[in-house]
């Protein structure tokens, strides 16, 4: 059976790399993300160069932890048309 492809965006690595939140709702999201991460091999998980650039911003320590998680995923190539559309939307 072919695995379904899942695009992992920046909030996933952010929840994984962040210190435990004080806010209970955020802590629950962090836990849910960590549980999903343990099962990520059930899918063909990919990340884009755009996400890699985004997660490199901010606190260097946190950025390194986010990058470490993301580098375990395959990088998907984004067609130039998608970048153009993204620029127009932004």
Number of C-alpha atoms within 10 A of each C-alpha: 3 6 10 10 11 13 16 15 17 20 14 18 24 19 20 21 20 14 11 14 13 8 8 10 10 13 16 13 15 23 15 13 18 17 12 13 15 9 10 13 11 13 13 14 19 18 21 19 12 13 17 18 12 15 23 17 12 10 9 11 11 19 20 16 17 25 21 13 15 23 12 11 17 13 16 12 11 12 8 9 9 10 12 11 10 10 9 8 7 6
